[in-house]
Amino acid sequence: MPDIAQLSLDYDPDIVTIICCNDGFQHALDLNTIKTLLRVCSRVRPLLSSKVSRFHGWCQNAGLYNPDGQLRIGLTPSDQIAISLHCDDQDTANRSWLAAQADRGNAAASYFLARILQVDLDKQQSADESDRVTTHNQTFRHLQRAANANHTIAQFHLARCYHDGTGVDRNHTKAVELYRTLADRGIPQTQISLGRCYENGEGVDQDYDAAIEWYSKAADQGNWLCRHLMAVCVFLEFGYIKDKKEAAGIFEQLANEGHSDSQLWIGVCYCYGQGVSKDKEKAFEWLSKSADQDNSYGQWMVGMCYCWGYGVDKDHSKEVEWYRKSAEQGNRYGQNALGYCYHGGRGVPEDIDTAVFWYRKSADQGYEGAIDKLKELGKWP
């Protein structure tokens, strides 16, 4: 191998920059080599800095930033470089230059276009079904093009399309195939997804031990969600590990780190004395922390606590308040509970029409309790 420090940058300095910052390439190099490459790139940093700045200006004009100043679409440094090198005009939201780069085989541009389409669709709550299908199909094609060029994140999103049937016929077997390829490379998000496929028997035979194994691989890399999912499996006695005390310990540790799902689960543990001593006050404390982070299940359970006076004084007005927060987020349990309050006039004036409204929202998500209530009222189907 030639002395990298002596390489001339007269030909195409941008290529060297891309190599230096490419996430995948870094894994194949030792630290000293990477440092050498970065020193070589010092001459092109001013050029790169101006181009990346121009790209971010274009993103701003295209409405791709959140109110907090964060880009709505997560891009790796190498993706930003590969795209920004071809962004010449920041004063327009026109995407033709990006589409042209995708047509020329720029995988990062194809991936970015796919994600922009997803952002557009999220904004258009009122889009009709045919428009949504067209956008999903376009998104799938862009992701497929990027994935075929070995763009890792695009491959992950493509697997999700196959899993969910978005822009393509649902194919759990194909999704598992893609997830496994990425999971074997040690990518934690895909290890989680593959674990879920084993947990739910999607594209593979249901195998809780295999699910825990994949969750454990991601957990070993410090992924909190995987540690949480692994604890859920243990708590529910899926697989070979059946230690609720161990599960509760994981929930509490993650809850103390501020994760709302784990705060919910440790609250449930304290509610029922599973893996910890039963403690109504601690249960309410943890459920409230989860609810305060807009966890819809936490909000529903806080409403239940106010209903029964569990760890807190009974207060039907607050019960309804928390059910409503949960229901408005689309939680079927919160919707059913809110319907029940209107049905019986608990915490709110009795209103059968409003009760039916919330029961139906819950029933439309398959909740049997709400369906039974609608049948009693002669409102189902």
Secondary structure as GFF3:
##gff-version 3
##sequence-region A 1 381
A	DSSP	three_ten_helix	4	6	.	.	.	ID=ss1
A	DSSP	alpha_helix	13	21	.	.	.	ID=ss2
A	DSSP	alpha_helix	23	26	.	.	.	ID=ss3
A	DSSP	alpha_helix	31	40	.	.	.	ID=ss4
A	DSSP	three_ten_helix	41	44	.	.	.	ID=ss5
A	DSSP	alpha_helix	45	61	.	.	.	ID=ss6
A	DSSP	alpha_helix	77	84	.	.	.	ID=ss7
A	DSSP	alpha_helix	96	103	.	.	.	ID=ss8
A	DSSP	alpha_helix	107	123	.	.	.	ID=ss9
A	DSSP	alpha_helix	129	148	.	.	.	ID=ss10
A	DSSP	alpha_helix	152	164	.	.	.	ID=ss11
A	DSSP	alpha_helix	172	183	.	.	.	ID=ss12
A	DSSP	alpha_helix	188	200	.	.	.	ID=ss13
A	DSSP	alpha_helix	208	219	.	.	.	ID=ss14
A	DSSP	alpha_helix	224	235	.	.	.	ID=ss15
A	DSSP	alpha_helix	244	256	.	.	.	ID=ss16
A	DSSP	alpha_helix	260	272	.	.	.	ID=ss17
A	DSSP	alpha_helix	280	292	.	.	.	ID=ss18
A	DSSP	alpha_helix	296	308	.	.	.	ID=ss19
A	DSSP	alpha_helix	316	328	.	.	.	ID=ss20
A	DSSP	alpha_helix	332	344	.	.	.	ID=ss21
A	DSSP	alpha_helix	352	363	.	.	.	ID=ss22
A	DSSP	alpha_helix	368	376	.	.	.	ID=ss23
###
